Amino acid sequence: EKSPNPRWTWASLPGMLMDEAYYTFRSKRYRTAAVQKQLEALHGSRAQDAASYYQGLVTASSERTDEAAKKDRYQLEKDLTRTFPALPPLRCNEDKSILTERLRRIVLAYIERGRSLSTNTRAAGLARAPLAATAARGILTGYPQGFDRMAGMCLLALSSGETQLSSLEEHALARMEENAFWLLARLLEDVLDPDFFGADVRGNMKMVNIGGLGLRSIILDKAQVYCKSIFNTLGQEVFESCLGSLLDGWVLSCFIGCAPHRLLEHFWDHLLLPSPYHPADARSLPTGLKLIIGFGLCALKCCGEDRFKDSQELQRWQQLAKVLGPEDLALEATELVFTMKVVLEKWPEEQDNEFFSNFTRILSELAEEADEFQSLWDDVRSRKQAIADCAGNCDEQLMTLAQRTHFSVEEIERLRKEVSDMRRNPRQPAKVDLDSFKELVKRAVPEFPTDLCGRLFQKLDCFRVGRLSFVELACGMSALSLGTMDEKLQVCFDMFDSEGRRALSLSDVNDLCSTLFRVALSSGMGHKQASTDEVVNHLSKKSFRLEEDRGDANAATFAGERSSSFNACTPPRRRLEITADGSPPVERSSMPTSQRQVPKTLSNEDPSHAMLLRLLAAAKVRTPGGPWLVAFEDFCNAARMEPALLCLFSWCLPRPPQSTPVFMFESSTSHGEASGLVSRCCQKICHWFRRNSSR
């Protein structure tokens, strides 16, 4: 029977119901993924802190008045007008105003979270730009271009199951907004390379978008196989130049605004939802690497190779390649790039099955087993290291090191020659393994403890490749040999920052003070009966109060972070009082004063004990429900207040000008020269002590 309404027929009704059911089921799967990410990220936090975490970030972002926040808001407001036209169409045009305001809060809130997250461990720490070129850096340093579109895709995925958002209540919209935030967190922290947008470390613009550029580099190399006709026609130089500019727009935007919404939604469903193309060990590997590389190769093949193979345009470029140089040929090949870009944007719906079949075949060829996924990730990390190292461009590398190190041009060239001589294979790039690094440090900075070389090596290896590039090595050697006291203290601080938080947790403080205690014992400055673990146990098993006698008599309760390394019985309750004149904290038990023994002054005890108490007193909770952390500034203050610590770590003291390490990379050093260096260092240390004691 025919329906009274000609637009509604029994034949069309099942299709419409299936579309509605599809989007409802799809949005429910995205909600499940968002909730799962929230539980993983806030695992161990109190329920009250977990519930208020997102609102705390929104409040913190709205209260910021610094120049960086103003710049982020200004750029975001410019981009919001262009966000939704690049996204899949809304189901209701009136929803745009509702989503725009919530999208603004999501982006600004995640910038607050991204500044504090470590790229290596995703642990929440402090938003601080490190002085030394170490692995401690955040996922974001500010608002990156195109970030609004990624957040918009997450918001649309969750709202696609609703026909009209204006009919929803406020609490439902707020929950959808928070779920979109956690979906965005899943994208940047678990799916993409954590360096996808990159962090501008100490003015190093090579780090910007370095993760996306590493993916683009792999796609270009593999495209030589999937676009063989174009590659043979243009040659490697023109091929990489032309297709590289095209892939910049595709990869760095995750193909948003570059492909029809049918292909885009299919691709993003595999990115954010459970997919058979994800690696089995999803916790240690970014799950979206294979998908981004595969989709990029599929787009190049379908829109480029399959279209131009055996065509007249390709024959014309073959003739031009015989008479034109690379630069002129690249200008002519811009037509190829523009055509491939337009073809992907207007890909016909009837050819979607062809595109998806090519996509599936390429994914199966990229990686199937866990070892293949790991090999792909190792390749990405090596390419990121090569980009940051300015590999293949000595002039740019020299300019980078001149800006980021204390070395002169002659010293940089001397170091380069020393590293080159260490290579077993002259054809391989100059990279330094751990054994070679220890040898260099021993010759350049003899006072640096050999036991800490492994820690320093791991921190300088920004991308965990297992070998140091020349730029990473030069930055580390510059900080050790010629760095200021703050730079060297930063190196020491980062060595014990186990999770890359740019802050020390209580377990890191335990590790630091245990190392200090061992150094003190070896140098005869410590007491053998003192135990750092005992002190930490007494302070972590029971809550104690830090009373600051600064006129306001404010008290803050300290609940220690439990660590697996703290194994002791429950101690008596203790308090630490910090005096107004800045003297070291004094332990007080709950016993009456008549039965209490007067403790020794901390200057008479081993320095690790005093350092431990100072750091524990400076620990604070930086994020809702987060761990107790010690900032770098508090670490510096504690170190400067303990002269004995600076004797133990004499390498943290700045070297006098006359001891500039011109000799540092010579093959041998005479005994007289070494004695002169030790004498000059001792004189400098004594002068520093006299100057500070007079103050």
Secondary structure, DSSP 8 states (H G I E B T S, - for coil): ---SSTT--TTTHHHHHHHHHHHHHHHHHHHHHHHHHHHHHTTTS-HHHHHHHHHHHHHHHHH--SHHHHHHHHHHHHHHTTTGGGS---SSTTHHHHHHHHHHHHHHHHHHHHHHBBTTT--B------SS-SS--BS-SS--TTHHHHHHHHHHHHHTT-S-GGGS-HHHHHHHHHHHHHHHHHIIIIIS-TTSS---BTTBGGGTTHHHHHHHHHHHHHHHHHTHHHHHHHHHHHHHHHHHHHHHHHHTTTTTTTS-HHHHHHHHHHHHS--TTS-S-TTTS-TTHHHHHHHHHHHHIIIIIHHHTT-HHHHHHHHHHHHS-HHHHHHHTHHHHHHHHHHHHT--GGGHHHHHHHHHHHHHHH--SHHHHHHHHHHHHHHHHHHHTTTT-HHHHHHHHHHHSS--HHHHHHHHHHHHHH-SSTTS---B-HHHHHHHHHHH-TTS-GGGHHHHHHHH-TT--SSB-HHHHHHHHHHHHH--HHHHHHHHHHHT-TT--SSB-HHHHHHHHHHHHHHHHHTT-S-TT--HHHHHHHHHSS-EEEEE-SSS--EEEE-----TT--------EEEEE-TT----EEEESS-GGG------GGGS-HHHHHHHHHHHH-EE-STT--EEB-HHHHHHHHHT-HHHHHHTGGGS---GGG--TTTTSS---HHHHHHHHHHHHHHHHHHHHHHHH-
